[in-house]
Amino acid sequence: MLLRQDRALLALDLALDVAFHAGRAGAVTGAAEIAARLGLLRRGIEPALQGLVRAGIFESLRGPRGGYRLRRAPAKIKLSDLLAVTVEEGRAPEPAGPLAAAVTQPLWLELDGLVTERLRGLTLDDLLKRAQEAGLRRPSAEALHFVI
C-alpha cells in the first residue's frame, strides 16, 4: 500500500467533518461549507468527496439543499475504509541500494502493516468520541417554533 499522508488526512478530515456536522440523519452539509470549515478550496476537496461517495461512505444529494451525509452509521465505518480511498495502486519504488533493500524498505513495510492494523480497529465513531472528549460540541438542529 502506498499511503499518501496528505490524501489520507484529507479523507479522515472530510469524513469526520460530515459525521460531526451532518451525521446520517436527514441533515446534509455542502462542499462549500466543508471547505470553509477545513480552510480549503472547494475544488481541492471535490475529488476526495467523490471518491468517498464512490466507496459507499458518503451519500451525495443534489439540488439547492443538497450536500453530503454518511451512508452508514459512524460505528460501521472503519478508518481503514476511509484510507483505502486514498491508496495509490502500484509497486513500491525500488530501494536505493542494498542497504535500503535490507533495512529501510522492510522497516517501511512493517510500519505500513502496523498502521493498517491499527486503522482496522478504529471507527469514525471513535473519532467523534475524541472530538467530544476534546470539548467540541456537535451542532444540533433546533426545532422551529412559530407564533402567530
N, CA, C and O of each residue as an XYZ file, in Angstrom:
592
protein
N       0.860     -1.173      0.000
C       0.000      0.000      0.000
C       0.900      1.228      0.000
O       1.845      1.316      0.784
N       0.603      2.162     -0.874
C       1.331      3.418     -0.900
C       0.413      4.502     -0.336
O      -0.394      5.088     -1.059
N       0.547      4.752      0.934
C      -0.317      5.699      1.615
C       0.266      7.096      1.508
O       1.394      7.353      1.930
N      -0.529      7.996      0.932
C      -0.095      9.392      0.859
C      -0.702     10.134      2.030
O      -1.922     10.179      2.186
N       0.153     10.716      2.850
C      -0.311     11.354      4.076
C      -1.305     12.476      3.801
O      -2.309     12.586      4.505
N      -1.054     13.313      2.794
C      -1.954     14.425      2.529
C      -3.348     13.937      2.164
O      -4.342     14.479      2.647
N      -3.428     12.930      1.324
C      -4.739     12.392      0.924
C      -5.404     11.646      2.074
O      -6.618     11.733      2.258
N      -4.617     10.922      2.838
C      -5.165     10.166      3.967
C      -5.767     11.108      5.003
O      -6.881     10.882      5.476
N      -5.047     12.148      5.353
C      -5.565     13.100      6.335
C      -6.787     13.834      5.800
O      -7.720     14.110      6.554
N      -6.793     14.155      4.510
C      -7.959     14.811      3.932
C      -9.182     13.907      4.023
O     -10.264     14.373      4.381
N      -9.031     12.626      3.707
C     -10.160     11.693      3.799
C     -10.679     11.603      5.229
O     -11.890     11.604      5.451
N      -9.772     11.526      6.199
C     -10.186     11.487      7.606
C     -10.899     12.774      8.003
O     -11.942     12.738      8.656
N     -10.327     13.921      7.603
C     -10.928     15.211      7.951
C     -12.304     15.381      7.318
O     -13.225     15.873      7.969
N     -12.453     14.983      6.066
C     -13.752     15.099      5.391
C     -14.796     14.230      6.071
O     -15.905     14.689      6.348
N     -14.449     12.981      6.342
C     -15.403     12.072      6.969
C     -15.778     12.538      8.372
O     -16.945     12.473      8.761
N     -14.799     13.003      9.122
C     -15.095     13.497     10.467
C     -15.971     14.739     10.407
O     -16.904     14.877     11.198
N     -15.683     15.642      9.479
C     -16.488     16.854      9.344
C     -17.932     16.523      8.996
O     -18.856     17.078      9.591
N     -18.134     15.627      8.042
C     -19.501     15.260      7.645
C     -20.202     14.544      8.793
O     -21.373     14.813      9.058
N     -19.512     13.645      9.475
C     -20.117     12.945     10.611
C     -20.467     13.912     11.726
O     -21.520     13.793     12.351
N     -19.589     14.863     11.972
C     -19.774     15.817     13.063
C     -20.908     16.799     12.764
O     -21.708     17.110     13.646
N     -20.979     17.286     11.527
C     -21.939     18.340     11.193
C     -23.231     17.843     10.562
O     -24.245     18.536     10.641
N     -23.233     16.679      9.944
C     -24.457     16.199      9.304
C     -24.860     14.831      9.822
O     -26.047     14.565     10.012
N     -23.905     13.975     10.049
C     -24.221     12.632     10.524
C     -24.903     11.814      9.459
O     -24.599     11.925      8.271
N     -25.826     10.996      9.900
C     -26.507     10.087      8.992
C     -27.999     10.366      8.954
O     -28.723      9.789      8.144
N     -28.449     11.233      9.812
C     -29.878     11.548      9.854
C     -30.277     12.266      8.569
O     -29.669     12.022      7.528
N     -31.244     13.111      8.607
C     -31.692     13.807      7.413
C     -30.816     14.970      7.008
O     -30.916     15.452      5.880
N     -29.967     15.430      7.894
C     -29.160     16.618      7.611
C     -28.058     16.314      6.600
O     -27.535     15.201      6.548
N     -27.719     17.315      5.805
C     -26.594     17.228      4.876
C     -25.728     18.460      5.071
O     -26.167     19.457      5.645
N     -24.515     18.386      4.599
C     -23.620     19.532      4.635
C     -22.978     19.662      3.261
O     -22.525     18.675      2.681
N     -22.944     20.876      2.749
C     -22.450     21.120      1.410
C     -20.937     21.187      1.315
O     -20.243     21.406      2.308
N     -20.439     20.995      0.100
C     -18.996     21.016     -0.136
C     -18.395     22.371      0.233
O     -17.301     22.431      0.794
N     -19.106     23.462     -0.079
C     -18.582     24.790      0.250
C     -18.472     24.976      1.764
O     -17.512     25.574      2.251
N     -19.453     24.465      2.503
C     -19.410     24.563      3.964
C     -18.258     23.742      4.537
O     -17.547     24.190      5.436
N     -18.086     22.531      4.000
C     -16.988     21.673      4.468
C     -15.652     22.349      4.199
O     -14.790     22.414      5.076
N     -15.489     22.853      2.980
C     -14.230     23.501      2.601
C     -13.943     24.694      3.508
O     -12.806     24.894      3.934
N     -14.973     25.484      3.802
C     -14.780     26.655      4.664
C     -14.350     26.236      6.067
O     -13.455     26.849      6.650
N     -14.978     25.203      6.609
C     -14.617     24.752      7.960
C     -13.191     24.200      8.012
O     -12.503     24.335      9.024
N     -12.753     23.577      6.913
C     -11.414     22.991      6.874
C     -10.351     23.966      6.378
O      -9.159     23.659      6.393
N     -10.793     25.149      5.936
C      -9.856     26.141      5.436
C      -9.231     25.739      4.108
O      -8.070     26.048      3.837
N     -10.010     25.049      3.286
C      -9.527     24.562      1.991
C     -10.394     25.113      0.872
O     -11.459     25.678      1.120
N      -9.936     24.945     -0.352
C     -10.727     25.337     -1.511
C     -11.682     24.206     -1.877
O     -11.342     23.027     -1.784
N     -12.880     24.593     -2.295
C     -13.878     23.593     -2.650
C     -13.376     22.692     -3.768
O     -13.532     21.473     -3.706
N     -12.779     23.287     -4.785
C     -12.303     22.477     -5.908
C     -11.192     21.516     -5.480
O     -10.941     20.513     -6.148
N     -10.537     21.823     -4.378
C      -9.482     20.936     -3.888
C      -9.998     19.711     -3.162
O      -9.306     18.696     -3.079
N     -11.225     19.800     -2.630
C     -11.768     18.651     -1.893
C     -12.757     17.830     -2.713
O     -13.097     16.710     -2.331
N     -13.220     18.375     -3.833
C     -14.224     17.667     -4.630
C     -13.792     16.263     -5.048
O     -14.585     15.331     -4.916
N     -12.558     16.071     -5.550
C     -12.169     14.697     -5.924
C     -12.233     13.724     -4.743
O     -12.664     12.582     -4.905
N     -11.815     14.161     -3.579
C     -11.855     13.288     -2.403
C     -13.296     13.009     -1.986
O     -13.623     11.885     -1.604
N     -14.158     14.020     -2.057
C     -15.574     13.812     -1.736
C     -16.185     12.777     -2.673
O     -16.899     11.875     -2.235
N     -15.901     12.915     -3.964
C     -16.449     11.961     -4.934
C     -15.892     10.560     -4.705
O     -16.609      9.573     -4.873
N     -14.637     10.467     -4.329
C     -14.055      9.160     -4.012
C     -14.760      8.509     -2.832
O     -14.988      7.299     -2.838
N     -15.106      9.296     -1.823
C     -15.818      8.774     -0.654
C     -17.247      8.377     -1.016
O     -17.795      7.443     -0.431
N     -17.851      9.073     -1.970
C     -19.186      8.686     -2.462
C     -19.076      7.356     -3.213
O     -19.858      6.438     -2.964
N     -18.111      7.250     -4.128
C     -17.932      6.010     -4.911
C     -17.614      4.820     -4.008
O     -17.981      3.687     -4.321
N     -16.939      5.073     -2.900
C     -16.594      3.999     -1.967
C     -17.768      3.595     -1.074
O     -17.661      2.642     -0.303
N     -18.883      4.315     -1.175
C     -20.061      3.970     -0.380
C     -20.022      4.507      1.039
O     -20.787      4.058      1.892
N     -19.147      5.453      1.300
C     -19.050      6.022      2.645
C     -19.967      7.229      2.777
O     -20.634      7.399      3.797
N     -20.001      8.063      1.748
C     -20.886      9.230      1.731
C     -22.045      8.983      0.788
O     -21.967      8.176     -0.139
N     -23.107      9.691      1.048
C     -24.240      9.772      0.138
C     -24.289     11.217     -0.338
O     -24.193     12.145      0.464
N     -24.436     11.401     -1.631
C     -24.471     12.737     -2.209
C     -25.900     13.061     -2.623
O     -26.537     12.294     -3.345
N     -26.392     14.195     -2.163
C     -27.730     14.646     -2.532
C     -27.610     15.901     -3.378
O     -26.916     16.844     -2.999
N     -28.272     15.919     -4.505
C     -28.185     17.048     -5.425
C     -29.294     18.053     -5.158
O     -30.271     17.760     -4.470
N     -29.122     19.237     -5.715
C     -30.147     20.262     -5.618
C     -29.747     21.387     -4.693
O     -28.675     21.362     -4.090
N     -30.628     22.388     -4.584
C     -30.293     23.565     -3.773
C     -30.079     23.254     -2.298
O     -29.356     23.985     -1.621
N     -30.670     22.220     -1.796
C     -30.455     21.819     -0.405
C     -29.624     20.545     -0.325
O     -29.700     19.800      0.652
N     -28.836     20.308     -1.359
C     -28.031     19.099     -1.434
C     -26.759     19.204     -0.625
O     -26.457     20.236     -0.026
N     -26.041     18.133     -0.625
C     -24.786     18.069      0.101
C     -24.413     16.630      0.351
O     -24.779     15.737     -0.413
N     -23.691     16.412      1.415
C     -23.186     15.079      1.741
C     -23.621     14.671      3.135
O     -23.765     15.496      4.037
N     -23.826     13.376      3.279
C     -24.061     12.780      4.589
C     -23.516     11.365      4.558
O     -23.211     10.829      3.492
N     -23.397     10.774      5.712
C     -22.868      9.413      5.804
C     -23.887      8.417      5.272
O     -25.089      8.567      5.491
N     -23.407      7.419      4.584
C     -24.286      6.356      4.088
C     -24.516      5.298      5.165
O     -25.543      4.619      5.172
N     -23.545      5.166      6.080
C     -23.643      4.188      7.167
C     -23.424      4.902      8.499
O     -22.961      6.041      8.543
N     -23.760      4.223      9.557
C     -23.528      4.765     10.902
C     -22.020      4.896     11.145
O     -21.248      4.068     10.662
N     -21.591      5.927     11.888
C     -20.160      6.125     12.151
C     -19.482      4.906     12.772
O     -18.305      4.654     12.515
N     -20.207      4.159     13.577
C     -19.616      2.968     14.205
C     -19.347      1.856     13.193
O     -18.604      0.919     13.488
N     -19.939      1.948     12.012
C     -19.761      0.934     10.965
C     -18.701      1.322      9.940
O     -18.410      0.551      9.025
N     -18.118      2.520     10.087
C     -17.125      2.992      9.127
C     -15.743      2.909      9.763
O     -15.407      3.698     10.646
N     -14.955      1.957      9.312
C     -13.597      1.801      9.831
C     -12.690      2.833      9.183
O     -12.876      3.190      8.019
N     -11.714      3.308      9.933
C     -10.768      4.275      9.381
C      -9.977      3.667      8.228
O      -9.555      4.383      7.319
N      -9.778      2.368      8.258
C      -9.092      1.714      7.139
C      -9.928      1.811      5.860
O      -9.366      1.873      4.767
N     -11.263      1.825      5.979
C     -12.131      2.004      4.805
C     -11.940      3.394      4.202
O     -11.929      3.557      2.982
N     -11.792      4.393      5.075
C     -11.593      5.762      4.589
C     -10.265      5.893      3.863
O     -10.185      6.513      2.803
N      -9.234      5.312      4.433
C      -7.915      5.445      3.834
C      -7.751      4.602      2.586
O      -6.899      4.900      1.749
N      -8.554      3.552      2.445
C      -8.494      2.737      1.235
C      -8.831      3.574      0.005
O      -8.383      3.267     -1.099
N      -9.613      4.621      0.191
C      -9.970      5.517     -0.912
C      -8.746      6.281     -1.401
O      -8.693      6.682     -2.563
N      -7.769      6.487     -0.536
C      -6.617      7.336     -0.865
C      -5.392      6.564     -1.327
O      -4.398      7.168     -1.730
N      -5.448      5.250     -1.274
C      -4.283      4.440     -1.591
C      -4.028      4.455     -3.096
O      -4.946      4.297     -3.900
N      -2.790      4.643     -3.446
C      -2.389      4.589     -4.846
C      -1.966      3.168     -5.175
O      -1.155      2.565     -4.472
N      -2.522      2.652     -6.242
C      -2.136      1.310     -6.668
C      -0.776      1.374     -7.344
O      -0.396      2.395     -7.918
N      -0.087      0.318     -7.271
C       1.206      0.267     -7.926
C       2.250     -0.339     -7.014
O       1.994     -0.664     -5.854
N       3.393     -0.474     -7.560
C       4.501     -1.054     -6.816
C       5.212      0.020     -6.016
O       5.223      1.198     -6.373
N       5.792     -0.422     -4.944
C       6.647      0.483     -4.175
C       7.883      0.783     -5.012
O       8.322     -0.061     -5.794
N       8.442      1.962     -4.857
C       9.655      2.273     -5.624
C      10.794      1.326     -5.255
O      10.864      0.797     -4.146
N      11.661      1.139     -6.208
C      12.831      0.280     -5.971
C      13.680      0.891     -4.867
O      13.864      2.108     -4.832
N      14.200      0.066     -3.967
C      15.047      0.603     -2.905
C      16.327      1.219     -3.479
O      16.836      0.790     -4.515
N      16.822      2.219     -2.786
C      18.017      2.941     -3.217
C      19.258      2.228     -2.716
O      19.944      2.726     -1.823
N      19.548      1.086     -3.273
C      20.756      0.369     -2.915
C      20.513     -0.797     -1.980
O      19.398     -0.995     -1.497
N      21.542     -1.558     -1.727
C      21.406     -2.762     -0.903
C      21.082     -2.472      0.564
O      20.376     -3.250      1.204
N      21.586     -1.369      1.096
C      21.290     -1.035      2.488
C      19.800     -0.734      2.656
O      19.169     -1.197      3.607
N      19.257      0.027      1.747
C      17.820      0.332      1.782
C      16.992     -0.936      1.596
O      15.979     -1.126      2.269
N      17.426     -1.797      0.686
C      16.701     -3.048      0.435
C      16.712     -3.954      1.662
O      15.741     -4.663      1.925
N      17.803     -3.929      2.406
C      17.939     -4.813      3.562
C      17.357     -4.236      4.840
O      16.970     -4.985      5.737
N      17.288     -2.886      4.936
C      16.911     -2.285      6.217
C      15.663     -1.404      6.115
O      14.636     -1.708      6.722
N      15.750     -0.324      5.356
C      14.657      0.660      5.412
C      13.386      0.189      4.718
O      12.291      0.463      5.210
N      13.494     -0.510      3.595
C      12.280     -0.978      2.933
C      11.531     -2.000      3.794
O      10.312     -1.883      3.924
N      12.199     -2.994      4.387
C      11.475     -3.899      5.287
C      10.865     -3.161      6.487
O       9.764     -3.489      6.931
N      11.592     -2.164      7.004
C      11.046     -1.373      8.107
C       9.767     -0.673      7.668
O       8.773     -0.667      8.393
N       9.799     -0.084      6.474
C       8.628      0.644      5.969
C       7.446     -0.298      5.796
O       6.316      0.063      6.125
N       7.686     -1.492      5.288
C       6.613     -2.475      5.126
C       6.060     -2.905      6.482
O       4.854     -3.103      6.630
N       6.930     -3.046      7.456
C       6.491     -3.392      8.815
C       5.613     -2.290      9.400
O       4.558     -2.570      9.970
N       6.050     -1.035      9.260
C       5.270      0.092      9.770
C       3.927      0.208      9.057
O       2.910      0.510      9.682
N       3.928     -0.030      7.763
C       2.691      0.008      6.986
C       1.688     -1.012      7.524
O       0.500     -0.722      7.656
N       2.182     -2.201      7.830
C       1.314     -3.243      8.391
C       0.756     -2.859      9.751
O      -0.414     -3.112     10.036
N       1.582     -2.251     10.591
C       1.127     -1.824     11.917
C       0.070     -0.730     11.830
O      -0.932     -0.763     12.545
N       0.300      0.233     10.952
C      -0.662      1.327     10.780
C      -1.980      0.775     10.243
O      -3.052      1.133     10.731
N      -1.900     -0.087      9.250
C      -3.102     -0.674      8.664
C      -3.902     -1.435      9.715
O      -5.124     -1.305      9.786
N      -3.219     -2.221     10.521
C      -3.911     -2.992     11.564
C      -4.574     -2.067     12.584
O      -5.703     -2.319     13.006
N      -3.893     -1.017     12.976
C      -4.466     -0.057     13.944
C      -5.704      0.610     13.372
O      -6.700      0.777     14.077
N      -5.654      0.994     12.103
C      -6.783      1.673     11.472
C      -7.984      0.748     11.307
O      -9.124      1.210     11.288
N      -7.738     -0.547     11.187
C      -8.851     -1.510     11.113
C      -9.602     -1.591     12.434
O     -10.776     -1.961     12.464
N      -8.928     -1.246     13.525
C      -9.538     -1.319     14.847
C     -10.224     -0.040     15.288
O     -10.827     -0.009     16.360
N     -10.149      1.020     14.487
C     -10.773      2.297     14.834
C     -11.888      2.625     13.858
O     -11.805      2.304     12.673
N     -12.934      3.268     14.367
C     -14.054      3.674     13.520
C     -14.220      5.193     13.559
O     -13.597      5.888     14.361
N     -15.064      5.672     12.682
C     -15.385      7.097     12.667
C     -16.050      7.503     13.976
O     -15.893      8.637     14.428
N     -16.781      6.594     14.576
C     -17.399      6.870     15.873
C     -16.334      7.121     16.943
O     -16.540      7.944     17.834
N     -15.207      6.427     16.866
C     -14.107      6.667     17.807
C     -13.587      8.096     17.679
O     -13.254      8.730     18.680
N     -13.517      8.606     16.440
C     -13.074      9.993     16.243
C     -14.099     10.984     16.783
O     -13.731     12.017     17.341
N     -15.377     10.675     16.621
C     -16.421     11.554     17.175
C     -16.327     11.595     18.705
O     -16.528     12.647     19.313
N     -16.027     10.467     19.313
C     -15.860     10.430     20.772
C     -14.651     11.261     21.193
O     -14.693     11.951     22.211
N     -13.579     11.194     20.411
C     -12.392     12.005     20.717
C     -12.710     13.488     20.601
O     -12.216     14.292     21.392
N     -13.525     13.855     19.629
C     -13.926     15.262     19.483
C     -14.725     15.702     20.704
O     -14.526     16.804     21.213
N     -15.619     14.852     21.170
C     -16.419     15.171     22.353
C     -15.523     15.291     23.587
O     -15.700     16.197     24.402
N     -14.565     14.377     23.720
C     -13.632     14.432     24.848
C     -12.774     15.692     24.812
O     -12.324     16.175     25.851
N     -12.550     16.223     23.609
C     -11.770     17.454     23.457
C     -12.620     18.696     23.720
O     -12.131     19.821     23.623
N     -13.894     18.486     24.052
C     -14.773     19.609     24.381
C     -15.523     20.189     23.201
O     -16.166     21.229     23.338
N     -15.460     19.553     22.057
C     -16.181     20.049     20.879
C     -17.624     19.563     20.923
O     -17.893     18.408     21.252
N     -18.519     20.433     20.598
C     -19.948     20.110     20.631
C     -20.488     20.044     19.216
O     -20.247     20.931     18.398
N     -21.217     18.982     18.946
C     -21.845     18.842     17.637
C     -23.010     19.815     17.528
O     -23.734     20.030     18.500
N     -23.194     20.406     16.346
C     -24.335     21.303     16.178
C     -25.626     20.500     16.234
O     -25.695     19.369     15.753
N     -26.628     21.097     16.822
C     -27.924     20.417     16.879
C     -28.947     21.299     16.201
O     -28.981     22.515     16.387
N     -29.773     20.654     15.415
C     -30.829     21.394     14.734
C     -31.944     21.673     15.740
O     -32.498     20.752     16.340
N     -32.257     22.930     15.912
C     -33.325     23.286     16.830
C     -34.655     23.230     16.113
O     -34.758     23.615     14.948
N     -35.655     22.762     16.792
C     -36.987     22.722     16.210
C     -37.495     24.146     16.018
O     -37.268     25.024     16.850
N     -38.172     24.347     14.922
C     -38.741     25.665     14.651
C     -40.047     25.833     15.406
O     -40.873     24.920     15.437
N     -40.236     26.994     16.014
C     -41.471     27.300     16.713
C     -42.069     28.535     16.083
O     -41.419     29.577     15.993
N     -43.300     28.418     15.649
C     -43.972     29.557     15.040
C     -45.026     30.085     15.992
O     -45.805     29.332     16.576
N     -45.028     31.397     16.130
C     -46.044     32.031     16.958
C     -46.838     32.965     16.054
O     -46.282     33.815     15.358
N     -48.141     32.783     16.085
C     -48.997     33.627     15.234
C     -49.795     34.562     16.111
O     -50.582     35.362     15.606
